Each structure stands twice: as structure tokens, then as C-alpha cells.
Amino acid sequence: MRAPPSPKLRRRKAQRGAVVAETAYSLIILAFVMTAGIQFGDAMVVRHRLTNAANRAARICSVGAVGNPNACAQQNAVRAVDTLAARCQPLRIEGGVEDLGGVRALRVELRCAYAGSIWSGLYDRFVGQPLTLRAQAMMPIQ
């Protein structure tokens, strides 16, 4: 006949289940934090590309003889943002010629709602509105 397990052994078996549960909870939280960090980085990449597109459109349309700077800015901004079409919907392009103390300047502004992945939908639910990315550029018209 076998001797019953010692109280020490019984405690160890009970603790194993607790360790497994704690590890599972920790891994879920770690995965969520890592995914959120990756999505934030992706949103910053999209914002950087929007800024580059606004700068490029403003620079191209402010130099040289352009009939309608607003139309030129819209056309060039759409061309520069073409690669972001899936992650930035809808893209709104606003522009205008402004007078800044006697200097005419072309202003180009790009706005879009970030739609990176499934996780951006969680942001919409918690905050109540989509993450809006905005980029603006101004160049003097020559």
C-alpha cells in the first residue's frame, strides 16, 4: 500500500495551476501591448507619408507657372498618396492660396481616417471616432 501524498506535494500541484493561469494572462496582455505598439508605429508611418505627399504637392505646384494651384495640388497629392489608399480612407484634400503679409503661399492639407487593421476598429469603439491623421504644408508661390 502506498503512503498518501505529503502536504508539500499537494501544495505544489495546486500552485502549478495558478502559475499556468498567471502565465496565460500575462501573455495575453503582452500580445495586446505589442500589437498596439505595432499599430501605433504603422499609423505614424502613414502620417509621415501624408506629410511628405503634402510637401511634395505644395512644392511642385508653387514653383513654375501653374494655371490653377488648387487643382495642381489636388492632382499631385493624390498621385503621391496612391500607396496609402488601403490604410487611409477617405482621403480629403484641401488647398488654397493665402496671402501672408504680401507673400502668396499655397496651402495643402491632407486628412484621412486611419484604417490600418482590425485593431484600429477597437480604437474607434473605445474613443467613439476614428483616428484622424492630418498633414499640412505651405510653400510660397513663385
N, C-alpha and C positions, 0 to 999 in steps of 0.2 A: 504494500500500500504506500502511496505517495504522501508526502507531507504537504499540507496546504501552502500556497504561496505566501511569502512573508509580506508584511505591510509595506515595506520599502518597494518591493516589486510591483505591488498593486498601484502605488502612487506613481511610479514611473510609467506604467501603461496609461494611466489617466492623463498624465502630462503630455504624452505623445500626441494624443488627440487635440489638446489645446495648442500645441506647437504647430500642428498641421493647419488648424483653423487660422491662427495668427499669421502664418506664412501666406496663406491664400489671400487674406485681407490685405496684407502688405503688398503683395504682387499686383493685386487689382488697383490699388491706389498708385503704385509706382507706374503701372502701364498707363493709367489715366493722365498722370502728370507728364510723362514722356510724350504722349500723343498730343497733349495740349501745347507743349513746347514746340513740337514739330509744326503744328498748325500755325502757331504764332509766327514762327520763322518763315513759313510759306506766305503768310499774309504780309509780312514785311518785304519779302521779295517782290510780291505783286505790287505793293505800294511803291517800291523803288523803281520798278519798270514803268509804272504810271508817271512818276516824276520825270523819268528820262523821256518818255513819249511827249509829255507836255513841253519840256525844254526843247526837244528836237522840233516839234511843230512850231513853237514860237520863234525859234532861231531861223528856221527855213523861211518862214513867212514874213519875218521882219526885215530880212536882207533882200534887196533887189526890188524891182518894180512888180508888185503883185496887185492885180485889179481889186480883188476883194479879200482882205486879210482874214476875215472871219471864215469864209468858205475854204480858203487855203489851210487855215489852222485845223478845221474840222477834218479835211481830207487827209492831211499828214498825220494827225493824231490817230485816226482810225487805222491808217497804214502801220503806224508804229506799235499800236496796241494789239495787232492782229493775233499775236501768240497768246494773249491773255483771255481770249474770248470765252473759254470754258470756265475760268475761275473768277471772272469779273462781269457779272450780269446785273442789271442792264448798264451799259456804259453811257453816261451823259457827258456831252462835250459842250462847254460854254466858252465863249470868247468874245472879245470886244476890243475896240480901240479906245484908249483912255488918254486924257491929256494930263500929264503930271508936271505942272509948272512950266509949261511951254514945250515940253518934250512929248511927242506922241509915242505911246507904248502899246504893244499888242499883248493882251492878257489871254492866256489859255488855261482853262480849268477842266480837269477830268474828275468825274466821280463815278463810283460803281459800288455795288453791294458784293462783298467778298463771298464767294460760294466755293470754297476750297474742297470740302468733303462732307462726310456725314457729320463730323464734329462741329462744323460751322452751323449746322441746324440746332445743335444744343445751345450754342451762344444765342441764337435767335429766341429760343424758348425761355432761357433764363433772363435775358435782358429785355426782350419784348420787341426788338427791332434788329435788322441785320447789321453786321459790321460794315460800316460805310468807309471806303477808302477814298481819299481826296488828294489831288496833286494840282499845284498851280505854278505857272511860270509867266514871267513878264519880260519882254525884250523891247528896247527902243526901236521904232521903225525908222529905217534909214532911207 
